């Protein structure tokens, strides 16, 4: 997971860190990044999708499963 996070563009990484690690309000993070709240949510969704794909690709390459 850490490797997948490091592969994200800095802005997307900052959004995920602020939202999920620092538990900051999206509107405050968006204001700090000088983007609209709707753009914040688009970038957040994009970042989560990238993480999901990177993690799933890694699992498949290792021949494993996520255990669902």
Residue pairs with C-beta under 8 A, 6 or more apart in sequence:
1 51
1 55
3 54
3 58
4 50
4 51
4 54
4 55
4 58
5 13
5 16
5 51
6 13
7 50
7 54
8 16
8 47
8 50
8 51
11 33
11 43
12 43
12 44
12 46
12 47
12 50
13 47
14 29
14 33
15 29
15 33
15 40
15 43
15 44
15 47
16 44
16 47
16 48
16 51
18 24
18 29
18 32
19 26
19 29
19 44
26 37
26 40
26 41
26 44
27 37
27 40
29 40
30 36
30 37
30 39
30 40
33 40
35 43
56 66
59 65
59 66
